[in-house]
Structure formats: structure tokens, C-alpha cells
Amino acid sequence: MHRKIFSTGIFLRLIFLAAGVLLLAAGAFAAEAVAETAPVAMKTENGRALFAYAAVAAVGISCITSSYALARIGTAAMGAMSEKPELGGRALVFLGMAEGIAIYGLIIAIMLVNKI
């Protein structure tokens, strides 16, 4: 008998838990940086580290959600194309929309890195 160790629901809960812990840690660093003077906070290492963590989180979370969406859309598109091959072009549009999630995360990360 083959048994799944991680089902999709448990995997998604673990991803959201890790994202929540990362956001809480980033909030703690942000509160510490705000406790100091605001103009000086950007010049310290804590301010730079906070922006670096935010950039990593933006790319990481957007890529994970994009890959999840691509997996779901890709399997549905393959099933639809097996019945009607002419639906292949429409499936590519939906795959491109799901890939846009990762591109938006990358754009946000580039904007954050430019603030450093």
C-alpha cells in the first residue's frame, strides 16, 4: 500500500504557517527599527535586513503560489486538451496569467531592493 505522507491540505497549511512565522519575525524587526528614530532606521543594518527579508518573502511566496496555480491549471488543461485538442491555445492564456503571480513578486522584490 502506498500512503501519501503529505496531502495537499497539510502542505498548504505548512506553507501558510511558515509565511506567518516569517511575517511575525519581520514585524518584530520592524517594530524594533521604528522604536529607533525613523530616518536612522534605514541606514542601520536592521533596516536593510528587514527589506532583504521582505524581498525574499515576496519572491518566495509568489513563486510558491504561482507553482501551485500552474500545477492545478496545467492538469486541468491537459485533461481538457485530451478531449478537445483545439483548447490548447486557451490553456496557454490561463497558464500565463498564473505565471504573472511570480513576476509580480519579482517586481516587488526589485522595488524593495532598490530602496536599500
NUFIVO-925294 format. One record per atom (N, C-alpha, C): residue number from 1; atom name; x, y, z. Coordinates in steps of 0.001 Angstrom, whole numbers, plus 500000, padded with zeros to 6 digits. Layout:
<recs>
{NUM,CA,{X,Y,Z}}
...
</recs>
This chain:
<recs>
{1,N,{500827,498811,500000}}
{1,CA,{500000,500000,500000}}
{1,C,{500867,501245,500000}}
{2,N,{500584,502125,499089}}
{2,CA,{501311,503390,499031}}
{2,C,{500488,504451,499756}}
{3,N,{501105,505074,500715}}
{3,CA,{500409,506080,501515}}
{3,C,{501078,507429,501320}}
{4,N,{500278,508445,501084}}
{4,CA,{500815,509790,500948}}
{4,C,{501243,510307,502309}}
{5,N,{502454,510843,502365}}
{5,CA,{502922,511414,503624}}
{5,C,{502320,512794,503818}}
{6,N,{502370,513607,502782}}
{6,CA,{501814,514951,502854}}
{6,C,{500699,515078,501837}}
{7,N,{499514,515344,502304}}
{7,CA,{498442,515652,501367}}
{7,C,{498528,517136,501014}}
{8,N,{497773,517536,500043}}
{8,CA,{497827,518924,499586}}
{8,C,{497397,519886,500685}}
{9,N,{496390,519526,501448}}
{9,CA,{495903,520401,502510}}
{9,C,{496940,520627,503590}}
{10,N,{497626,519582,503993}}
{10,CA,{498654,519714,505027}}
{10,C,{499826,520523,504494}}
{11,N,{500195,520298,503241}}
{11,CA,{501301,521038,502639}}
{11,C,{500996,522529,502581}}
{12,N,{499780,522882,502189}}
{12,CA,{499405,524296,502130}}
{12,C,{499370,524916,503518}}
{13,N,{498906,524172,504504}}
{13,CA,{498905,524695,505874}}
{13,C,{500322,524944,506362}}
{14,N,{501247,524067,506023}}
{14,CA,{502633,524276,506416}}
{14,C,{503227,525507,505731}}
{15,N,{502884,525718,504473}}
{15,CA,{503368,526899,503758}}
{15,C,{502823,528167,504406}}
{16,N,{501534,528180,504712}}
{16,CA,{500948,529361,505338}}
{16,C,{501489,529582,506745}}
{17,N,{501768,528512,507468}}
{17,CA,{502358,528641,508795}}
{17,C,{503753,529239,508702}}
{18,N,{504550,528770,507747}}
{18,CA,{505898,529319,507573}}
{18,C,{505839,530780,507150}}
{19,N,{504901,531123,506284}}
{19,CA,{504757,532518,505868}}
{19,C,{504326,533393,507040}}
{20,N,{503440,532874,507896}}
{20,CA,{503015,533632,509063}}
{20,C,{504144,533866,510040}}
{21,N,{504970,532839,510262}}
{21,CA,{506117,532999,511153}}
{21,C,{507090,534016,510583}}
{22,N,{507314,533964,509284}}
{22,CA,{508213,534927,508648}}
{22,C,{507676,536345,508768}}
{23,N,{506368,536517,508589}}
{23,CA,{505783,537846,508706}}
{23,C,{505825,538354,510145}}
{24,N,{505618,537464,511107}}
{24,CA,{505716,537883,512507}}
{24,C,{507140,538301,512854}}
{25,N,{508112,537557,512361}}
{25,CA,{509505,537926,512621}}
{25,C,{509842,539256,511954}}
{26,N,{509343,539460,510747}}
{26,CA,{509587,540731,510065}}
{26,C,{508911,541875,510808}}
{27,N,{507731,541622,511361}}
{27,CA,{507050,542644,512150}}
{27,C,{507814,542990,513416}}
{28,N,{508415,541984,514035}}
{28,CA,{509214,542242,515232}}
{28,C,{510444,543084,514896}}
{29,N,{511088,542763,513791}}
{29,CA,{512227,543569,513373}}
{29,C,{511796,544988,513015}}
{30,N,{510623,545120,512393}}
{30,CA,{510134,546442,512020}}
{30,C,{509806,547270,513256}}
{31,N,{509194,546641,514270}}
{31,CA,{508875,547366,515494}}
{31,C,{510147,547820,516197}}
{32,N,{511169,546989,516159}}
{32,CA,{512444,547362,516766}}
{32,C,{513082,548526,516013}}
{33,N,{512961,548509,514692}}
{33,CA,{513546,549582,513899}}
{33,C,{512775,550887,514071}}
{34,N,{511460,550802,514246}}
{34,CA,{510655,552005,514421}}
{34,C,{510883,552607,515800}}
{35,N,{511224,551762,516767}}
{35,CA,{511496,552265,518108}}
{35,C,{512671,553238,518090}}
{36,N,{513600,553008,517193}}
{36,CA,{514678,553963,516998}}
{36,C,{514127,555124,516182}}
{37,N,{514937,556054,515843}}
{37,CA,{514453,557166,515019}}
{37,C,{514216,556687,513601}}
{38,N,{513206,557234,512969}}
{38,CA,{512807,556764,511640}}
{38,C,{513861,557012,510568}}
{39,N,{514476,558191,510468}}
{39,CA,{515462,558381,509402}}
{39,C,{516702,557517,509577}}
{40,N,{517057,557222,510815}}
{40,CA,{518260,556437,511062}}
{40,C,{518005,554956,510817}}
{41,N,{516752,554520,510914}}
{41,CA,{516433,553094,510802}}
{41,C,{516805,552536,509440}}
{42,N,{516683,553336,508392}}
{42,CA,{517035,552842,507062}}
{42,C,{518541,552708,506886}}
{43,N,{519322,553465,507650}}
{43,CA,{520760,553430,507488}}
{43,C,{521410,552328,508314}}
{44,N,{520671,551738,509239}}
{44,CA,{521235,550676,510069}}
{44,C,{521133,549347,509350}}
{45,N,{521805,548352,509893}}
{45,CA,{521759,547018,509301}}
{45,C,{520392,546374,509494}}
{46,N,{519685,546691,510581}}
{46,CA,{518363,546105,510799}}
{46,C,{517375,546548,509729}}
{47,N,{517459,547815,509335}}
{47,CA,{516571,548297,508281}}
{47,C,{516845,547622,506955}}
{48,N,{518092,547426,506644}}
{48,CA,{518452,546742,505389}}
{48,C,{518055,545274,505441}}
{49,N,{518258,544656,506579}}
{49,CA,{517892,543242,506712}}
{49,C,{516389,543065,506583}}
{50,N,{515629,544004,507115}}
{50,CA,{514172,543915,507013}}
{50,C,{513721,543985,505558}}
{51,N,{514312,544887,504788}}
{51,CA,{513963,544967,503373}}
{51,C,{514421,543725,502619}}
{52,N,{515554,543164,503012}}
{52,CA,{516023,541935,502359}}
{52,C,{515082,540774,502659}}
{53,N,{514635,540662,503907}}
{53,CA,{513678,539607,504263}}
{53,C,{512355,539794,503532}}
{54,N,{511930,541031,503407}}
{54,CA,{510680,541299,502701}}
{54,C,{510799,540935,501220}}
{55,N,{511962,541200,500625}}
{55,CA,{512173,540844,499217}}
{55,C,{512175,539329,499037}}
{56,N,{512820,538630,499961}}
{56,CA,{512845,537163,499894}}
{56,C,{511435,536604,500054}}
{57,N,{510682,537170,500992}}
{57,CA,{509315,536700,501204}}
{57,C,{508445,536980,499985}}
{58,N,{508626,538130,499354}}
{58,CA,{507820,538467,498176}}
{58,C,{508069,537478,497040}}
{59,N,{509329,537185,496795}}
{59,CA,{509646,536248,495709}}
{59,C,{509250,534822,496095}}
{60,N,{509563,534427,497309}}
{60,CA,{509290,533047,497731}}
{60,C,{507817,532711,497740}}
{61,N,{507024,533551,498373}}
{61,CA,{505594,533267,498477}}
{61,C,{504922,533362,497113}}
{62,N,{505316,534341,496301}}
{62,CA,{504690,534449,494981}}
{62,C,{505065,533274,494082}}
{63,N,{506296,532786,494189}}
{63,CA,{506689,531628,493376}}
{63,C,{505992,530352,493831}}
{64,N,{505821,530194,495138}}
{64,CA,{505126,529002,495637}}
{64,C,{503667,529017,495196}}
{65,N,{503004,530157,495331}}
{65,CA,{501604,530216,494912}}
{65,C,{501464,530095,493396}}
{66,N,{502426,530642,492663}}
{66,CA,{502378,530517,491213}}
{66,C,{502561,529061,490781}}
{67,N,{503480,528361,491424}}
{67,CA,{503682,526952,491057}}
{67,C,{502459,526114,491405}}
{68,N,{501804,526428,492509}}
{68,CA,{500578,525708,492869}}
{68,C,{499492,525961,491825}}
{69,N,{499343,527228,491417}}
{69,CA,{498335,527557,490408}}
{69,C,{498671,526911,489062}}
{70,N,{499949,526911,488692}}
{70,CA,{500346,526283,487427}}
{70,C,{500077,524783,487433}}
{71,N,{500304,524144,488580}}
{71,CA,{500041,522706,488663}}
{71,C,{498561,522416,488486}}
{72,N,{497723,523203,489148}}
{72,CA,{496284,522981,489035}}
{72,C,{495772,523282,487623}}
{73,N,{496195,524402,487073}}
{73,CA,{495723,524794,485741}}
{73,C,{496279,523855,484680}}
{74,N,{497549,523447,484831}}
{74,CA,{498165,522555,483849}}
{74,C,{497492,521207,483769}}
{75,N,{497166,520639,484925}}
{75,CA,{496498,519331,484898}}
{75,C,{495096,519448,484308}}
{76,N,{494396,520526,484644}}
{76,CA,{493056,520706,484068}}
{76,C,{493139,520950,482566}}
{77,N,{494163,521691,482127}}
{77,CA,{494312,521968,480700}}
{77,C,{494652,520697,479930}}
{78,N,{495494,519853,480501}}
{78,CA,{495827,518595,479815}}
{78,C,{494600,517686,479701}}
{79,N,{493794,517678,480739}}
{79,CA,{492566,516888,480677}}
{79,C,{491604,517419,479635}}
{80,N,{491506,518743,479550}}
{80,CA,{490610,519341,478553}}
{80,C,{491143,519121,477140}}
{81,N,{492478,519204,476975}}
{81,CA,{493050,519024,475634}}
{81,C,{492990,517572,475183}}
{82,N,{492896,516645,476121}}
{82,CA,{492775,515251,475701}}
{82,C,{491409,514992,475073}}
{83,N,{490414,515770,475493}}
{83,CA,{489088,515618,474912}}
{83,C,{488894,516525,473694}}
{84,N,{489410,517758,473778}}
{84,CA,{489290,518718,472671}}
{84,C,{490658,519345,472445}}
{85,N,{491397,518910,471457}}
{85,CA,{492749,519444,471227}}
{85,C,{492782,520924,470859}}
{86,N,{491688,521465,470372}}
{86,CA,{491690,522873,469978}}
{86,C,{491678,523828,471173}}
{87,N,{491557,523316,472381}}
{87,CA,{491574,524167,473579}}
{87,C,{492987,524480,474066}}
{88,N,{494000,524015,473351}}
{88,CA,{495382,524226,473775}}
{88,C,{495783,525694,473843}}
{89,N,{495327,526492,472890}}
{89,CA,{495660,527912,472880}}
{89,C,{495048,528660,474043}}
{90,N,{493837,528314,474396}}
{90,CA,{493182,528961,475536}}
{90,C,{493861,528569,476847}}
{91,N,{494350,527367,476919}}
{91,CA,{495021,526922,478144}}
{91,C,{496310,527701,478376}}
{92,N,{497001,528050,477298}}
{92,CA,{498237,528824,477441}}
{92,C,{497987,530200,478039}}
{93,N,{496838,530790,477736}}
{93,CA,{496492,532097,478297}}
{93,C,{496356,532000,479812}}
{94,N,{495683,530967,480266}}
{94,CA,{495491,530804,481708}}
{94,C,{496804,530466,482408}}
{95,N,{497659,529717,481751}}
{95,CA,{498971,529435,482336}}
{95,C,{499807,530703,482444}}
{96,N,{499704,531566,481457}}
{96,CA,{500419,532843,481512}}
{96,C,{499912,533735,482627}}
{97,N,{498619,533706,482883}}
{97,CA,{498073,534503,483981}}
{97,C,{498585,534004,485324}}
{98,N,{498710,532704,485472}}
{98,CA,{499231,532152,486726}}
{98,C,{500714,532469,486880}}
{99,N,{501438,532515,485792}}
{99,CA,{502864,532851,485853}}
{99,C,{503065,534318,486216}}
{100,N,{502081,535134,485920}}
{100,CA,{502153,536545,486275}}
{100,C,{502271,536779,487770}}
{101,N,{501766,535865,488578}}
{101,CA,{501878,535992,490038}}
{101,C,{503347,536024,490448}}
{102,N,{504146,535155,489877}}
{102,CA,{505581,535113,490211}}
{102,C,{506280,536368,489704}}
{103,N,{505879,536866,488557}}
{103,CA,{506507,538073,488012}}
{103,C,{506190,539277,488883}}
{104,N,{504959,539361,489396}}
{104,CA,{504612,540468,490289}}
{104,C,{505444,540416,491568}}
{105,N,{505661,539227,492106}}
{105,CA,{506505,539101,493289}}
{105,C,{507930,539535,493015}}
{106,N,{508435,539206,491831}}
{106,CA,{509784,539621,491462}}
{106,C,{509873,541140,491317}}
{107,N,{508849,541756,490760}}
{107,CA,{508841,543215,490617}}
{107,C,{508838,543885,491984}}
{108,N,{508038,543376,492914}}
{108,CA,{508005,543932,494273}}
{108,C,{509368,543778,494934}}
{109,N,{510007,542620,494744}}
{109,CA,{511334,542407,495338}}
{109,C,{512362,543384,494757}}
{110,N,{512301,543631,493457}}
{110,CA,{513233,544587,492848}}
{110,C,{512990,545986,493398}}
{111,N,{511731,546352,493586}}
{111,CA,{511430,547666,494157}}
{111,C,{511946,547779,495591}}
{112,N,{511828,546699,496364}}
{112,CA,{512334,546724,497745}}
{112,C,{513857,546788,497794}}
{113,N,{514510,546066,496902}}
{113,CA,{515965,546086,496892}}
{113,C,{516493,547460,496480}}
{114,N,{515788,548133,495605}}
{114,CA,{516191,549477,495205}}
{114,C,{516025,550482,496336}}
{115,N,{515184,550178,497312}}
{115,CA,{515041,551049,498481}}
{115,C,{516235,550929,499419}}
{116,N,{516917,549791,499374}}
{116,CA,{518056,549561,500285}}
{116,C,{519151,550438,499910}}
</recs>
